[in-house]
Amino acid sequence: MHTLRYYEKIGLLNKVDRDANGYRRYTELDISWINFLIRLRTTGMSVCEMKRFSDLRSQGDSTTSLRRELLESHQQNVLDQIKNLKDNLNKIEEKIDYYKRLERKQEE
């Protein structure tokens, strides 16, 4: 919940409607946008870049190319992260295989 308040405070979320008791009422569009922001954050996009994307989004269709470029850059960063994770996983698997071979030798 703190994250949503923070996102609203910094302008990642538009002012959210409230009910009579003061509770926020998120629309389907709000929830869709929140889910996209979560995906960006989970995949390592900085809040600063998320804010840049959000600001461009608020400016409308004239910023479509800039938003696409920002997402393509983030996509490349995610692909690089995946490659690094795969490389590290391969090294871990090699080490596991090494220890399995050692264990088999010890059993002989």
C-alpha positions in Angstrom: 0.0 0.0 0.0 2.9 2.4 0.8 4.2 1.9 -2.8 0.8 2.9 -4.3 0.7 6.0 -2.1 4.3 6.8 -3.1 3.6 6.3 -6.8 0.6 8.6 -6.5 2.7 11.2 -4.6 5.4 11.3 -7.3 2.9 11.3 -10.2 3.2 7.8 -11.5 -0.5 7.3 -10.7 -3.1 10.0 -11.5 -5.2 11.2 -8.6 -7.2 8.2 -7.6 -10.9 8.7 -6.7 -12.0 8.1 -3.2 -15.3 6.8 -1.7 -17.2 8.5 1.0 -15.0 7.0 3.7 -11.8 8.2 2.0 -10.7 4.9 0.6 -9.1 4.9 -2.8 -11.2 3.4 -5.6 -9.1 2.1 -8.4 -10.6 1.7 -11.9 -9.8 -1.2 -14.2 -7.5 1.3 -16.1 -5.8 2.2 -12.8 -5.2 -1.5 -12.0 -3.9 -2.2 -15.5 -1.4 0.7 -15.2 -0.4 -0.4 -11.7 0.3 -3.9 -13.0 2.4 -2.5 -15.8 4.4 -0.4 -13.3 4.9 -3.4 -11.2 6.3 -5.3 -14.2 8.7 -2.4 -15.0 9.9 -2.2 -11.4 10.2 -6.0 -11.1 12.3 -6.2 -14.2 14.7 -3.5 -12.9 13.5 -0.2 -14.3 14.4 2.6 -12.0 11.6 4.8 -10.5 13.2 7.7 -12.4 12.8 5.9 -15.7 9.3 4.8 -14.8 8.4 8.5 -14.0 9.9 9.5 -17.4 7.7 6.9 -19.1 4.6 8.0 -17.2 5.2 11.7 -18.0 5.5 10.8 -21.7 2.4 8.7 -21.5 0.5 11.7 -20.0 1.6 13.8 -22.9 -0.4 11.6 -25.3 0.2 10.1 -28.7 2.9 12.6 -29.8 5.3 10.7 -27.5 4.6 7.2 -28.8 8.0 6.8 -30.4 9.8 8.1 -27.3 7.9 5.6 -25.1 8.7 2.7 -27.5 12.4 3.6 -27.5 12.4 3.8 -23.7 10.7 0.3 -23.5 13.1 -1.1 -26.1 16.0 0.1 -24.0 14.5 -1.5 -21.0 13.9 -4.7 -23.0 17.6 -4.9 -23.9 18.5 -4.4 -20.2 16.2 -7.3 -19.3 17.6 -9.5 -22.0 21.1 -8.7 -20.7 20.0 -9.6 -17.2 18.6 -12.9 -18.5 21.8 -13.7 -20.3 23.8 -13.0 -17.2 21.5 -15.1 -15.1 21.8 -18.0 -17.6 25.6 -17.7 -17.6 25.7 -17.8 -13.8 23.2 -20.7 -13.7 25.5 -22.6 -16.1 28.5 -22.1 -13.8 26.5 -23.2 -10.8 25.3 -26.3 -12.7 29.0 -27.0 -13.7 30.0 -26.8 -10.0 27.1 -29.1 -9.0 28.3 -31.7 -11.6 31.8 -31.3 -10.3 30.7 -32.2 -6.8 28.6 -35.1 -8.0 31.6 -36.5 -9.7 33.7 -36.1 -6.5 31.0 -37.8 -4.5 30.9 -40.8 -6.9 34.7 -41.1 -6.7 34.5 -41.0 -2.9 32.0 -43.9 -3.0 34.3 -46.1 -5.0 
